[in-house]
Amino acid sequence: MELTWVTIAASLCMGLGAAFLFVFAVKRDWFKNLEDAKYQVFWSDVEQLVDSTEEQTDGSEPEKR
């Protein structure tokens, strides 16, 4: 029974820590420009696709970045 209370206390501490981290992040505007990160990932995938297509058509290797 003692171990049950320890696990309950630990889970409550982790939950409160996550809630405080979320509030801190919102107050610091860490969630302000989520769209920018999305487009950075999207366009990097498109560039890799174009590089691999160029390699197949002319037989040369794409430049390493």
mmCIF file as Biopython writes it, N, C-alpha, C and O atoms, coordinates in Angstrom:
data_model
#
loop_
_atom_site.group_PDB
_atom_site.id
_atom_site.type_symbol
_atom_site.label_atom_id
_atom_site.label_alt_id
_atom_site.label_comp_id
_atom_site.label_asym_id
_atom_site.label_entity_id
_atom_site.label_seq_id
_atom_site.pdbx_PDB_ins_code
_atom_site.Cartn_x
_atom_site.Cartn_y
_atom_site.Cartn_z
_atom_site.occupancy
_atom_site.B_iso_or_equiv
_atom_site.auth_seq_id
_atom_site.auth_asym_id
_atom_site.pdbx_PDB_model_num
ATOM 1   N N  . MET A ? 1  ? 0.826  -1.191 0.000   1.0 0.0 1  A 1 
ATOM 2   C CA . MET A ? 1  ? 0.000  0.000  0.000   1.0 0.0 1  A 1 
ATOM 3   C C  . MET A ? 1  ? 0.877  1.264  0.000   1.0 0.0 1  A 1 
ATOM 4   O O  . MET A ? 1  ? 0.510  2.290  -0.572  1.0 0.0 1  A 1 
ATOM 5   N N  . GLU A ? 2  ? 2.020  1.163  0.643   1.0 0.0 2  A 1 
ATOM 6   C CA . GLU A ? 2  ? 2.919  2.313  0.714   1.0 0.0 2  A 1 
ATOM 7   C C  . GLU A ? 2  ? 3.438  2.693  -0.671  1.0 0.0 2  A 1 
ATOM 8   O O  . GLU A ? 2  ? 3.569  3.875  -0.987  1.0 0.0 2  A 1 
ATOM 9   N N  . LEU A ? 3  ? 3.733  1.690  -1.494  1.0 0.0 3  A 1 
ATOM 10  C CA . LEU A ? 3  ? 4.219  1.942  -2.839  1.0 0.0 3  A 1 
ATOM 11  C C  . LEU A ? 3  ? 3.151  2.618  -3.706  1.0 0.0 3  A 1 
ATOM 12  O O  . LEU A ? 3  ? 3.478  3.413  -4.587  1.0 0.0 3  A 1 
ATOM 13  N N  . THR A ? 4  ? 1.903  2.309  -3.460  1.0 0.0 4  A 1 
ATOM 14  C CA . THR A ? 4  ? 0.805  2.937  -4.204  1.0 0.0 4  A 1 
ATOM 15  C C  . THR A ? 4  ? 0.785  4.439  -3.953  1.0 0.0 4  A 1 
ATOM 16  O O  . THR A ? 4  ? 0.624  5.221  -4.890  1.0 0.0 4  A 1 
ATOM 17  N N  . TRP A ? 5  ? 0.945  4.846  -2.707  1.0 0.0 5  A 1 
ATOM 18  C CA . TRP A ? 5  ? 0.932  6.277  -2.392  1.0 0.0 5  A 1 
ATOM 19  C C  . TRP A ? 5  ? 2.136  7.001  -2.997  1.0 0.0 5  A 1 
ATOM 20  O O  . TRP A ? 5  ? 2.037  8.160  -3.398  1.0 0.0 5  A 1 
ATOM 21  N N  . VAL A ? 6  ? 3.252  6.315  -3.055  1.0 0.0 6  A 1 
ATOM 22  C CA . VAL A ? 6  ? 4.446  6.904  -3.668  1.0 0.0 6  A 1 
ATOM 23  C C  . VAL A ? 6  ? 4.215  7.126  -5.161  1.0 0.0 6  A 1 
ATOM 24  O O  . VAL A ? 6  ? 4.562  8.183  -5.689  1.0 0.0 6  A 1 
ATOM 25  N N  . THR A ? 7  ? 3.640  6.154  -5.839  1.0 0.0 7  A 1 
ATOM 26  C CA . THR A ? 7  ? 3.380  6.305  -7.271  1.0 0.0 7  A 1 
ATOM 27  C C  . THR A ? 7  ? 2.315  7.364  -7.539  1.0 0.0 7  A 1 
ATOM 28  O O  . THR A ? 7  ? 2.410  8.087  -8.530  1.0 0.0 7  A 1 
ATOM 29  N N  . ILE A ? 8  ? 1.313  7.470  -6.686  1.0 0.0 8  A 1 
ATOM 30  C CA . ILE A ? 8  ? 0.295  8.517  -6.846  1.0 0.0 8  A 1 
ATOM 31  C C  . ILE A ? 8  ? 0.929  9.891  -6.665  1.0 0.0 8  A 1 
ATOM 32  O O  . ILE A ? 8  ? 0.666  10.806 -7.445  1.0 0.0 8  A 1 
ATOM 33  N N  . ALA A ? 9  ? 1.762  10.036 -5.641  1.0 0.0 9  A 1 
ATOM 34  C CA . ALA A ? 9  ? 2.436  11.322 -5.408  1.0 0.0 9  A 1 
ATOM 35  C C  . ALA A ? 9  ? 3.363  11.671 -6.574  1.0 0.0 9  A 1 
ATOM 36  O O  . ALA A ? 9  ? 3.418  12.826 -6.996  1.0 0.0 9  A 1 
ATOM 37  N N  . ALA A ? 10 ? 4.080  10.692 -7.089  1.0 0.0 10 A 1 
ATOM 38  C CA . ALA A ? 10 ? 4.982  10.941 -8.215  1.0 0.0 10 A 1 
ATOM 39  C C  . ALA A ? 10 ? 4.201  11.359 -9.454  1.0 0.0 10 A 1 
ATOM 40  O O  . ALA A ? 10 ? 4.620  12.270 -10.169 1.0 0.0 10 A 1 
ATOM 41  N N  . SER A ? 11 ? 3.081  10.710 -9.717  1.0 0.0 11 A 1 
ATOM 42  C CA . SER A ? 11 ? 2.292  11.067 -10.898 1.0 0.0 11 A 1 
ATOM 43  C C  . SER A ? 11 ? 1.673  12.454 -10.754 1.0 0.0 11 A 1 
ATOM 44  O O  . SER A ? 11 ? 1.574  13.186 -11.739 1.0 0.0 11 A 1 
ATOM 45  N N  . LEU A ? 12 ? 1.261  12.826 -9.559  1.0 0.0 12 A 1 
ATOM 46  C CA . LEU A ? 12 ? 0.726  14.174 -9.340  1.0 0.0 12 A 1 
ATOM 47  C C  . LEU A ? 12 ? 1.814  15.232 -9.530  1.0 0.0 12 A 1 
ATOM 48  O O  . LEU A ? 12 ? 1.561  16.290 -10.106 1.0 0.0 12 A 1 
ATOM 49  N N  . CYS A ? 13 ? 3.013  14.944 -9.049  1.0 0.0 13 A 1 
ATOM 50  C CA . CYS A ? 13 ? 4.129  15.885 -9.242  1.0 0.0 13 A 1 
ATOM 51  C C  . CYS A ? 13 ? 4.475  16.051 -10.715 1.0 0.0 13 A 1 
ATOM 52  O O  . CYS A ? 13 ? 4.733  17.166 -11.169 1.0 0.0 13 A 1 
ATOM 53  N N  . MET A ? 14 ? 4.485  14.961 -11.461 1.0 0.0 14 A 1 
ATOM 54  C CA . MET A ? 14 ? 4.781  15.052 -12.889 1.0 0.0 14 A 1 
ATOM 55  C C  . MET A ? 14 ? 3.679  15.812 -13.629 1.0 0.0 14 A 1 
ATOM 56  O O  . MET A ? 14 ? 3.968  16.604 -14.525 1.0 0.0 14 A 1 
ATOM 57  N N  . GLY A ? 15 ? 2.436  15.580 -13.263 1.0 0.0 15 A 1 
ATOM 58  C CA . GLY A ? 15 ? 1.323  16.286 -13.886 1.0 0.0 15 A 1 
ATOM 59  C C  . GLY A ? 15 ? 1.360  17.777 -13.602 1.0 0.0 15 A 1 
ATOM 60  O O  . GLY A ? 15 ? 1.136  18.590 -14.499 1.0 0.0 15 A 1 
ATOM 61  N N  . LEU A ? 16 ? 1.644  18.140 -12.350 1.0 0.0 16 A 1 
ATOM 62  C CA . LEU A ? 16 ? 1.753  19.562 -12.001 1.0 0.0 16 A 1 
ATOM 63  C C  . LEU A ? 16 ? 2.952  20.207 -12.698 1.0 0.0 16 A 1 
ATOM 64  O O  . LEU A ? 16 ? 2.875  21.354 -13.138 1.0 0.0 16 A 1 
ATOM 65  N N  . GLY A ? 17 ? 4.046  19.476 -12.796 1.0 0.0 17 A 1 
ATOM 66  C CA . GLY A ? 17 ? 5.218  19.996 -13.506 1.0 0.0 17 A 1 
ATOM 67  C C  . GLY A ? 17 ? 4.913  20.260 -14.974 1.0 0.0 17 A 1 
ATOM 68  O O  . GLY A ? 17 ? 5.326  21.282 -15.521 1.0 0.0 17 A 1 
ATOM 69  N N  . ALA A ? 18 ? 4.194  19.344 -15.612 1.0 0.0 18 A 1 
ATOM 70  C CA . ALA A ? 18 ? 3.823  19.531 -17.017 1.0 0.0 18 A 1 
ATOM 71  C C  . ALA A ? 18 ? 2.880  20.718 -17.178 1.0 0.0 18 A 1 
ATOM 72  O O  . ALA A ? 18 ? 3.006  21.488 -18.130 1.0 0.0 18 A 1 
ATOM 73  N N  . ALA A ? 19 ? 1.937  20.868 -16.253 1.0 0.0 19 A 1 
ATOM 74  C CA . ALA A ? 19 ? 1.010  22.000 -16.322 1.0 0.0 19 A 1 
ATOM 75  C C  . ALA A ? 19 ? 1.747  23.324 -16.147 1.0 0.0 19 A 1 
ATOM 76  O O  . ALA A ? 19 ? 1.473  24.284 -16.867 1.0 0.0 19 A 1 
ATOM 77  N N  . PHE A ? 20 ? 2.670  23.384 -15.208 1.0 0.0 20 A 1 
ATOM 78  C CA . PHE A ? 20 ? 3.443  24.615 -15.005 1.0 0.0 20 A 1 
ATOM 79  C C  . PHE A ? 20 ? 4.339  24.916 -16.206 1.0 0.0 20 A 1 
ATOM 80  O O  . PHE A ? 20 ? 4.499  26.078 -16.580 1.0 0.0 20 A 1 
ATOM 81  N N  . LEU A ? 21 ? 4.919  23.889 -16.809 1.0 0.0 21 A 1 
ATOM 82  C CA . LEU A ? 21 ? 5.740  24.086 -18.000 1.0 0.0 21 A 1 
ATOM 83  C C  . LEU A ? 21 ? 4.893  24.625 -19.156 1.0 0.0 21 A 1 
ATOM 84  O O  . LEU A ? 21 ? 5.343  25.495 -19.901 1.0 0.0 21 A 1 
ATOM 85  N N  . PHE A ? 22 ? 3.679  24.113 -19.304 1.0 0.0 22 A 1 
ATOM 86  C CA . PHE A ? 22 ? 2.788  24.589 -20.355 1.0 0.0 22 A 1 
ATOM 87  C C  . PHE A ? 22 ? 2.427  26.055 -20.141 1.0 0.0 22 A 1 
ATOM 88  O O  . PHE A ? 22 ? 2.467  26.844 -21.086 1.0 0.0 22 A 1 
ATOM 89  N N  . VAL A ? 23 ? 2.076  26.429 -18.912 1.0 0.0 23 A 1 
ATOM 90  C CA . VAL A ? 23 ? 1.730  27.821 -18.613 1.0 0.0 23 A 1 
ATOM 91  C C  . VAL A ? 23 ? 2.940  28.722 -18.854 1.0 0.0 23 A 1 
ATOM 92  O O  . VAL A ? 23 ? 2.798  29.806 -19.420 1.0 0.0 23 A 1 
ATOM 93  N N  . PHE A ? 24 ? 4.117  28.290 -18.434 1.0 0.0 24 A 1 
ATOM 94  C CA . PHE A ? 24 ? 5.344  29.056 -18.651 1.0 0.0 24 A 1 
ATOM 95  C C  . PHE A ? 24 ? 5.595  29.259 -20.144 1.0 0.0 24 A 1 
ATOM 96  O O  . PHE A ? 24 ? 5.947  30.360 -20.568 1.0 0.0 24 A 1 
ATOM 97  N N  . ALA A ? 25 ? 5.418  28.210 -20.938 1.0 0.0 25 A 1 
ATOM 98  C CA . ALA A ? 25 ? 5.657  28.299 -22.384 1.0 0.0 25 A 1 
ATOM 99  C C  . ALA A ? 25 ? 4.652  29.229 -23.051 1.0 0.0 25 A 1 
ATOM 100 O O  . ALA A ? 25 ? 5.011  29.971 -23.966 1.0 0.0 25 A 1 
ATOM 101 N N  . VAL A ? 26 ? 3.419  29.200 -22.613 1.0 0.0 26 A 1 
ATOM 102 C CA . VAL A ? 26 ? 2.409  30.095 -23.196 1.0 0.0 26 A 1 
ATOM 103 C C  . VAL A ? 26 ? 2.728  31.544 -22.843 1.0 0.0 26 A 1 
ATOM 104 O O  . VAL A ? 26 ? 2.610  32.427 -23.692 1.0 0.0 26 A 1 
ATOM 105 N N  . LYS A ? 27 ? 3.124  31.792 -21.614 1.0 0.0 27 A 1 
ATOM 106 C CA . LYS A ? 27 ? 3.460  33.162 -21.210 1.0 0.0 27 A 1 
ATOM 107 C C  . LYS A ? 27 ? 4.702  33.690 -21.922 1.0 0.0 27 A 1 
ATOM 108 O O  . LYS A ? 27 ? 4.810  34.896 -22.147 1.0 0.0 27 A 1 
ATOM 109 N N  . ARG A ? 28 ? 5.639  32.818 -22.281 1.0 0.0 28 A 1 
ATOM 110 C CA . ARG A ? 28 ? 6.864  33.228 -22.971 1.0 0.0 28 A 1 
ATOM 111 C C  . ARG A ? 28 ? 6.691  33.254 -24.494 1.0 0.0 28 A 1 
ATOM 112 O O  . ARG A ? 28 ? 7.660  33.504 -25.211 1.0 0.0 28 A 1 
ATOM 113 N N  . ASP A ? 29 ? 5.494  33.004 -24.995 1.0 0.0 29 A 1 
ATOM 114 C CA . ASP A ? 29 ? 5.172  32.992 -26.428 1.0 0.0 29 A 1 
ATOM 115 C C  . ASP A ? 29 ? 5.962  31.942 -27.202 1.0 0.0 29 A 1 
ATOM 116 O O  . ASP A ? 29 ? 6.352  32.177 -28.346 1.0 0.0 29 A 1 
ATOM 117 N N  . TRP A ? 30 ? 6.197  30.798 -26.594 1.0 0.0 30 A 1 
ATOM 118 C CA . TRP A ? 30 ? 6.873  29.717 -27.293 1.0 0.0 30 A 1 
ATOM 119 C C  . TRP A ? 30 ? 5.964  29.081 -28.339 1.0 0.0 30 A 1 
ATOM 120 O O  . TRP A ? 30 ? 6.449  28.388 -29.233 1.0 0.0 30 A 1 
ATOM 121 N N  . PHE A ? 31 ? 4.661  29.301 -28.245 1.0 0.0 31 A 1 
ATOM 122 C CA . PHE A ? 31 ? 3.709  28.731 -29.189 1.0 0.0 31 A 1 
ATOM 123 C C  . PHE A ? 31 ? 3.220  29.780 -30.179 1.0 0.0 31 A 1 
ATOM 124 O O  . PHE A ? 31 ? 2.152  29.622 -30.770 1.0 0.0 31 A 1 
ATOM 125 N N  . LYS A ? 32 ? 3.979  30.834 -30.364 1.0 0.0 32 A 1 
ATOM 126 C CA . LYS A ? 32 ? 3.529  31.948 -31.194 1.0 0.0 32 A 1 
ATOM 127 C C  . LYS A ? 32 ? 3.548  31.618 -32.682 1.0 0.0 32 A 1 
ATOM 128 O O  . LYS A ? 32 ? 2.544  31.830 -33.362 1.0 0.0 32 A 1 
ATOM 129 N N  . ASN A ? 33 ? 4.653  31.108 -33.204 1.0 0.0 33 A 1 
ATOM 130 C CA . ASN A ? 33 ? 4.797  30.863 -34.640 1.0 0.0 33 A 1 
ATOM 131 C C  . ASN A ? 33 ? 4.963  29.377 -34.937 1.0 0.0 33 A 1 
ATOM 132 O O  . ASN A ? 33 ? 6.030  28.951 -35.380 1.0 0.0 33 A 1 
ATOM 133 N N  . LEU A ? 34 ? 3.939  28.598 -34.702 1.0 0.0 34 A 1 
ATOM 134 C CA . LEU A ? 34 ? 4.025  27.173 -34.987 1.0 0.0 34 A 1 
ATOM 135 C C  . LEU A ? 34 ? 3.992  26.904 -36.488 1.0 0.0 34 A 1 
ATOM 136 O O  . LEU A ? 34 ? 4.535  25.900 -36.950 1.0 0.0 34 A 1 
ATOM 137 N N  . GLU A ? 35 ? 3.364  27.784 -37.244 1.0 0.0 35 A 1 
ATOM 138 C CA . GLU A ? 35 ? 3.278  27.597 -38.692 1.0 0.0 35 A 1 
ATOM 139 C C  . GLU A ? 35 ? 4.664  27.682 -39.343 1.0 0.0 35 A 1 
ATOM 140 O O  . GLU A ? 35 ? 4.930  26.957 -40.302 1.0 0.0 35 A 1 
ATOM 141 N N  . ASP A ? 36 ? 5.535  28.537 -38.851 1.0 0.0 36 A 1 
ATOM 142 C CA . ASP A ? 36 ? 6.875  28.668 -39.425 1.0 0.0 36 A 1 
ATOM 143 C C  . ASP A ? 36 ? 7.634  27.348 -39.344 1.0 0.0 36 A 1 
ATOM 144 O O  . ASP A ? 36 ? 8.284  26.945 -40.310 1.0 0.0 36 A 1 
ATOM 145 N N  . ALA A ? 37 ? 7.557  26.681 -38.212 1.0 0.0 37 A 1 
ATOM 146 C CA . ALA A ? 37 ? 8.247  25.394 -38.063 1.0 0.0 37 A 1 
ATOM 147 C C  . ALA A ? 37 ? 7.673  24.361 -39.022 1.0 0.0 37 A 1 
ATOM 148 O O  . ALA A ? 37 ? 8.408  23.550 -39.585 1.0 0.0 37 A 1 
ATOM 149 N N  . LYS A ? 38 ? 6.359  24.396 -39.206 1.0 0.0 38 A 1 
ATOM 150 C CA . LYS A ? 38 ? 5.725  23.453 -40.120 1.0 0.0 38 A 1 
ATOM 151 C C  . LYS A ? 38 ? 6.242  23.651 -41.542 1.0 0.0 38 A 1 
ATOM 152 O O  . LYS A ? 38 ? 6.573  22.681 -42.224 1.0 0.0 38 A 1 
ATOM 153 N N  . TYR A ? 39 ? 6.312  24.895 -41.986 1.0 0.0 39 A 1 
ATOM 154 C CA . TYR A ? 39 ? 6.757  25.150 -43.349 1.0 0.0 39 A 1 
ATOM 155 C C  . TYR A ? 39 ? 8.249  24.888 -43.527 1.0 0.0 39 A 1 
ATOM 156 O O  . TYR A ? 39 ? 8.677  24.513 -44.618 1.0 0.0 39 A 1 
ATOM 157 N N  . GLN A ? 40 ? 9.043  25.077 -42.486 1.0 0.0 40 A 1 
ATOM 158 C CA . GLN A ? 40 ? 10.467 24.748 -42.588 1.0 0.0 40 A 1 
ATOM 159 C C  . GLN A ? 40 ? 10.652 23.257 -42.817 1.0 0.0 40 A 1 
ATOM 160 O O  . GLN A ? 40 ? 11.484 22.849 -43.627 1.0 0.0 40 A 1 
ATOM 161 N N  . VAL A ? 41 ? 9.890  22.454 -42.113 1.0 0.0 41 A 1 
ATOM 162 C CA . VAL A ? 41 ? 9.972  21.000 -42.288 1.0 0.0 41 A 1 
ATOM 163 C C  . VAL A ? 41 ? 9.456  20.614 -43.663 1.0 0.0 41 A 1 
ATOM 164 O O  . VAL A ? 41 ? 10.060 19.786 -44.344 1.0 0.0 41 A 1 
ATOM 165 N N  . PHE A ? 42 ? 8.336  21.213 -44.078 1.0 0.0 42 A 1 
ATOM 166 C CA . PHE A ? 42 ? 7.751  20.895 -45.374 1.0 0.0 42 A 1 
ATOM 167 C C  . PHE A ? 42 ? 8.700  21.228 -46.516 1.0 0.0 42 A 1 
ATOM 168 O O  . PHE A ? 42 ? 8.918  20.400 -47.400 1.0 0.0 42 A 1 
ATOM 169 N N  . TRP A ? 43 ? 9.264  22.426 -46.505 1.0 0.0 43 A 1 
ATOM 170 C CA . TRP A ? 43 ? 10.119 22.834 -47.621 1.0 0.0 43 A 1 
ATOM 171 C C  . TRP A ? 43 ? 11.435 22.078 -47.636 1.0 0.0 43 A 1 
ATOM 172 O O  . TRP A ? 43 ? 12.002 21.872 -48.709 1.0 0.0 43 A 1 
ATOM 173 N N  . SER A ? 44 ? 11.941 21.659 -46.485 1.0 0.0 44 A 1 
ATOM 174 C CA . SER A ? 44 ? 13.167 20.857 -46.495 1.0 0.0 44 A 1 
ATOM 175 C C  . SER A ? 44 ? 12.897 19.495 -47.120 1.0 0.0 44 A 1 
ATOM 176 O O  . SER A ? 44 ? 13.765 18.944 -47.797 1.0 0.0 44 A 1 
ATOM 177 N N  . ASP A ? 45 ? 11.698 18.941 -46.902 1.0 0.0 45 A 1 
ATOM 178 C CA . ASP A ? 45 ? 11.340 17.673 -47.541 1.0 0.0 45 A 1 
ATOM 179 C C  . ASP A ? 45 ? 11.228 17.837 -49.044 1.0 0.0 45 A 1 
ATOM 180 O O  . ASP A ? 45 ? 11.638 16.949 -49.791 1.0 0.0 45 A 1 
ATOM 181 N N  . VAL A ? 46 ? 10.680 18.960 -49.505 1.0 0.0 46 A 1 
ATOM 182 C CA . VAL A ? 46 ? 10.540 19.202 -50.940 1.0 0.0 46 A 1 
ATOM 183 C C  . VAL A ? 46 ? 11.915 19.341 -51.581 1.0 0.0 46 A 1 
ATOM 184 O O  . VAL A ? 46 ? 12.139 18.828 -52.678 1.0 0.0 46 A 1 
ATOM 185 N N  . GLU A ? 47 ? 12.847 20.035 -50.904 1.0 0.0 47 A 1 
ATOM 186 C CA . GLU A ? 47 ? 14.201 20.193 -51.439 1.0 0.0 47 A 1 
ATOM 187 C C  . GLU A ? 47 ? 14.906 18.846 -51.565 1.0 0.0 47 A 1 
ATOM 188 O O  . GLU A ? 47 ? 15.618 18.611 -52.541 1.0 0.0 47 A 1 
ATOM 189 N N  . GLN A ? 48 ? 14.718 17.973 -50.603 1.0 0.0 48 A 1 
ATOM 190 C CA . GLN A ? 48 ? 15.335 16.650 -50.675 1.0 0.0 48 A 1 
ATOM 191 C C  . GLN A ? 48 ? 14.756 15.851 -51.832 1.0 0.0 48 A 1 
ATOM 192 O O  . GLN A ? 48 ? 15.480 15.122 -52.510 1.0 0.0 48 A 1 
ATOM 193 N N  . LEU A ? 49 ? 13.458 15.984 -52.057 1.0 0.0 49 A 1 
ATOM 194 C CA . LEU A ? 49 ? 12.811 15.285 -53.159 1.0 0.0 49 A 1 
ATOM 195 C C  . LEU A ? 49 ? 13.338 15.788 -54.498 1.0 0.0 49 A 1 
ATOM 196 O O  . LEU A ? 49 ? 13.598 14.993 -55.402 1.0 0.0 49 A 1 
ATOM 197 N N  . VAL A ? 50 ? 13.497 17.102 -54.630 1.0 0.0 50 A 1 
ATOM 198 C CA . VAL A ? 50 ? 14.017 17.678 -55.868 1.0 0.0 50 A 1 
ATOM 199 C C  . VAL A ? 50 ? 15.460 17.248 -56.084 1.0 0.0 50 A 1 
ATOM 200 O O  . VAL A ? 50 ? 15.846 16.923 -57.208 1.0 0.0 50 A 1 
ATOM 201 N N  . ASP A ? 51 ? 16.260 17.239 -55.029 1.0 0.0 51 A 1 
ATOM 202 C CA . ASP A ? 51 ? 17.660 16.815 -55.149 1.0 0.0 51 A 1 
ATOM 203 C C  . ASP A ? 51 ? 17.760 15.364 -55.612 1.0 0.0 51 A 1 
ATOM 204 O O  . ASP A ? 51 ? 18.597 15.049 -56.458 1.0 0.0 51 A 1 
ATOM 205 N N  . SER A ? 52 ? 16.936 14.490 -55.083 1.0 0.0 52 A 1 
ATOM 206 C CA . SER A ? 52 ? 17.004 13.081 -55.471 1.0 0.0 52 A 1 
ATOM 207 C C  . SER A ? 52 ? 16.513 12.896 -56.901 1.0 0.0 52 A 1 
ATOM 208 O O  . SER A ? 52 ? 16.995 12.002 -57.597 1.0 0.0 52 A 1 
ATOM 209 N N  . THR A ? 53 ? 15.574 13.709 -57.358 1.0 0.0 53 A 1 
ATOM 210 C CA . THR A ? 53 ? 15.094 13.632 -58.733 1.0 0.0 53 A 1 
ATOM 211 C C  . THR A ? 53 ? 16.171 14.099 -59.693 1.0 0.0 53 A 1 
ATOM 212 O O  . THR A ? 53 ? 16.351 13.495 -60.751 1.0 0.0 53 A 1 
ATOM 213 N N  . GLU A ? 54 ? 16.893 15.161 -59.353 1.0 0.0 54 A 1 
ATOM 214 C CA . GLU A ? 54 ? 17.975 15.651 -60.197 1.0 0.0 54 A 1 
ATOM 215 C C  . GLU A ? 54 ? 19.079 14.604 -60.325 1.0 0.0 54 A 1 
ATOM 216 O O  . GLU A ? 54 ? 19.670 14.446 -61.393 1.0 0.0 54 A 1 
ATOM 217 N N  . GLU A ? 55 ? 19.349 13.901 -59.250 1.0 0.0 55 A 1 
ATOM 218 C CA . GLU A ? 55 ? 20.384 12.874 -59.279 1.0 0.0 55 A 1 
ATOM 219 C C  . GLU A ? 55 ? 20.000 11.770 -60.250 1.0 0.0 55 A 1 
ATOM 220 O O  . GLU A ? 55 ? 20.860 11.259 -60.967 1.0 0.0 55 A 1 
ATOM 221 N N  . GLN A ? 56 ? 18.763 11.401 -60.290 1.0 0.0 56 A 1 
ATOM 222 C CA . GLN A ? 56 ? 18.319 10.325 -61.163 1.0 0.0 56 A 1 
ATOM 223 C C  . GLN A ? 56 ? 18.341 10.739 -62.630 1.0 0.0 56 A 1 
ATOM 224 O O  . GLN A ? 56 ? 18.637 9.912  -63.493 1.0 0.0 56 A 1 
ATOM 225 N N  . THR A ? 57 ? 18.034 12.003 -62.934 1.0 0.0 57 A 1 
ATOM 226 C CA . THR A ? 57 ? 17.945 12.421 -64.326 1.0 0.0 57 A 1 
ATOM 227 C C  . THR A ? 57 ? 19.300 12.655 -64.973 1.0 0.0 57 A 1 
ATOM 228 O O  . THR A ? 57 ? 19.486 12.270 -66.127 1.0 0.0 57 A 1 
ATOM 229 N N  . ASP A ? 58 ? 20.243 13.260 -64.293 1.0 0.0 58 A 1 
ATOM 230 C CA . ASP A ? 58 ? 21.527 13.553 -64.935 1.0 0.0 58 A 1 
ATOM 231 C C  . ASP A ? 58 ? 22.678 12.676 -64.436 1.0 0.0 58 A 1 
ATOM 232 O O  . ASP A ? 58 ? 23.797 12.791 -64.936 1.0 0.0 58 A 1 
ATOM 233 N N  . GLY A ? 59 ? 22.425 11.821 -63.477 1.0 0.0 59 A 1 
ATOM 234 C CA . GLY A ? 59 ? 23.443 10.882 -63.023 1.0 0.0 59 A 1 
ATOM 235 C C  . GLY A ? 59 ? 24.442 11.450 -62.049 1.0 0.0 59 A 1 
ATOM 236 O O  . GLY A ? 59 ? 25.278 10.707 -61.536 1.0 0.0 59 A 1 
ATOM 237 N N  . SER A ? 60 ? 24.390 12.742 -61.771 1.0 0.0 60 A 1 
ATOM 238 C CA . SER A ? 60 ? 25.340 13.336 -60.824 1.0 0.0 60 A 1 
ATOM 239 C C  . SER A ? 60 ? 24.761 13.285 -59.422 1.0 0.0 60 A 1 
ATOM 240 O O  . SER A ? 60 ? 23.557 13.119 -59.225 1.0 0.0 60 A 1 
ATOM 241 N N  . GLU A ? 61 ? 25.652 13.432 -58.458 1.0 0.0 61 A 1 
ATOM 242 C CA . GLU A ? 61 ? 25.214 13.437 -57.070 1.0 0.0 61 A 1 
ATOM 243 C C  . GLU A ? 61 ? 24.879 14.863 -56.661 1.0 0.0 61 A 1 
ATOM 244 O O  . GLU A ? 61 ? 25.547 15.801 -57.097 1.0 0.0 61 A 1 
ATOM 245 N N  . PRO A ? 62 ? 23.849 15.046 -55.826 1.0 0.0 62 A 1 
ATOM 246 C CA . PRO A ? 62 ? 23.521 16.393 -55.357 1.0 0.0 62 A 1 
ATOM 247 C C  . PRO A ? 62 ? 24.588 16.917 -54.405 1.0 0.0 62 A 1 
ATOM 248 O O  . PRO A ? 62 ? 25.299 16.142 -53.766 1.0 0.0 62 A 1 
ATOM 249 N N  . GLU A ? 63 ? 24.690 18.230 -54.320 1.0 0.0 63 A 1 
ATOM 250 C CA . GLU A ? 63 ? 25.662 18.853 -53.416 1.0 0.0 63 A 1 
ATOM 251 C C  . GLU A ? 63 ? 25.287 18.561 -51.977 1.0 0.0 63 A 1 
ATOM 252 O O  . GLU A ? 63 ? 24.110 18.584 -51.619 1.0 0.0 63 A 1 
ATOM 253 N N  . LYS A ? 64 ? 26.282 18.286 -51.153 1.0 0.0 64 A 1 
ATOM 254 C CA . LYS A ? 64 ? 26.034 18.030 -49.733 1.0 0.0 64 A 1 
ATOM 255 C C  . LYS A ? 64 ? 25.982 19.354 -49.006 1.0 0.0 64 A 1 
ATOM 256 O O  . LYS A ? 64 ? 26.779 20.255 -49.266 1.0 0.0 64 A 1 
ATOM 257 N N  . ARG A ? 65 ? 25.027 19.462 -48.083 1.0 0.0 65 A 1 
ATOM 258 C CA . ARG A ? 65 ? 24.844 20.715 -47.350 1.0 0.0 65 A 1 
ATOM 259 C C  . ARG A ? 65 ? 25.366 20.594 -45.966 1.0 0.0 65 A 1 
ATOM 260 O O  . ARG A ? 65 ? 25.299 21.552 -45.196 1.0 0.0 65 A 1 
#
